[in-house]
Amino acid sequence: MTAVPVPSKGIVRLRCPARAIISLFNVGSLQFRKRVLNTSLRVSAEDDRKGGDEKLAEVFNQFVFLKGIKSPAAAGQQLNPSPLLPPTAVLEQAMSMLQRNDWPEPDSGVQAAFNLTLPAKDGLGARTVRSWRAAEEWLSWERFHALLHVSYNPLINCDSWRMVSPLVFPSERFDNKAVQALEVRARPRKSRQVPTPSEGATSPEITTSLRSYTYTFCWERVENGAFKDCWLISGVRIGNYAL
């Protein structure tokens, strides 16, 4: 009896050699990869038309932030009110930006402080914030900018700073207000003129050696609205009132 070879599964089921099946599979995979590549190129082109440089910068800043690299540009992307941040962390962010006020852009530090200040309430406009003088006064960006450059000038581009008190809750009845003091080392400056946001910050004239300045930051936790549970600056007083 002559032995009959058993045909392969490819021959029995498809009536074609198995090698042909592999070739067809490879061709199909190649075509699929080409379709994926073309789709990716189209998406990339659309991203470029929509502002690819801005998207790339955003991704880069996120990468820097996740890696823990200290970068004012990356920090600026994060300087928005967040209910996850305690007052001390918000103060550290604001002072880190104010210390390098004009990097990466002029008045980046003042802009960060503006973003982290208690916003106006109903009817006063979302772009108006409370004056750091702790008065019931609401300032536009232009007025806030002028206030910091005149009354709080030592905070801007200071040489160094450190916290000199723990976070203190002055009221036993309410836990939505707190204060914390810090000391700033800076050279006194004699401002030539009050810069406007459109002109950019002009560097005031440095007059003497380093001096110490003490400020008390007043905090308020927002009870409702878009910034609910966020700790924001409600005022900054000259001196240590956290004793």
FENSUL-V826431 format. One record per residue. RES is the residue in one small letter. SS is DSSP state (2 for helix, 1 for strand, 0 for the rest). Layout:
# FENSUL-V826431
((RES/SS) (RES/SS))
This chain:
# FENSUL-V826431
((m/0) (t/0) (a/0) (v/0) (p/0) (v/0) (p/0) (s/0) (k/2) (g/2) (i/2) (v/2) (r/2) (l/2) (r/0) (c/0) (p/0) (a/2) (r/2) (a/2) (i/2) (i/2) (s/2) (l/2) (f/2) (n/2) (v/2) (g/2) (s/2) (l/2) (q/2) (f/2) (r/2) (k/2) (r/2) (v/2) (l/2) (n/2) (t/2) (s/2) (l/2) (r/2) (v/2) (s/2) (a/2) (e/2) (d/2) (d/2) (r/2) (k/0) (g/0) (g/2) (d/2) (e/2) (k/2) (l/2) (a/2) (e/2) (v/2) (f/2) (n/2) (q/2) (f/2) (v/2) (f/2) (l/2) (k/0) (g/0) (i/0) (k/0) (s/0) (p/2) (a/2) (a/2) (a/2) (g/2) (q/2) (q/2) (l/0) (n/0) (p/0) (s/0) (p/0) (l/0) (l/0) (p/0) (p/2) (t/2) (a/2) (v/2) (l/2) (e/2) (q/2) (a/2) (m/2) (s/2) (m/2) (l/2) (q/2) (r/0) (n/0) (d/0) (w/0) (p/0) (e/0) (p/0) (d/0) (s/2) (g/2) (v/2) (q/2) (a/2) (a/2) (f/2) (n/2) (l/0) (t/1) (l/0) (p/1) (a/0) (k/0) (d/0) (g/0) (l/0) (g/0) (a/0) (r/0) (t/0) (v/1) (r/1) (s/0) (w/0) (r/0) (a/0) (a/0) (e/0) (e/0) (w/1) (l/1) (s/0) (w/2) (e/2) (r/2) (f/2) (h/2) (a/2) (l/2) (l/2) (h/2) (v/2) (s/2) (y/0) (n/2) (p/2) (l/2) (i/0) (n/0) (c/0) (d/0) (s/1) (w/1) (r/1) (m/1) (v/0) (s/0) (p/0) (l/0) (v/1) (f/0) (p/0) (s/0) (e/0) (r/0) (f/0) (d/0) (n/0) (k/1) (a/1) (v/1) (q/1) (a/1) (l/1) (e/1) (v/1) (r/1) (a/1) (r/1) (p/1) (r/1) (k/1) (s/0) (r/0) (q/0) (v/0) (p/0) (t/0) (p/0) (s/0) (e/0) (g/0) (a/0) (t/0) (s/0) (p/0) (e/1) (i/1) (t/1) (t/1) (s/1) (l/1) (r/1) (s/1) (y/1) (t/1) (y/1) (t/1) (f/1) (c/1) (w/1) (e/1) (r/1) (v/0) (e/0) (n/0) (g/0) (a/0) (f/0) (k/0) (d/0) (c/0) (w/1) (l/1) (i/1) (s/1) (g/1) (v/1) (r/1) (i/1) (g/0) (n/0) (y/0) (a/0) (l/0))
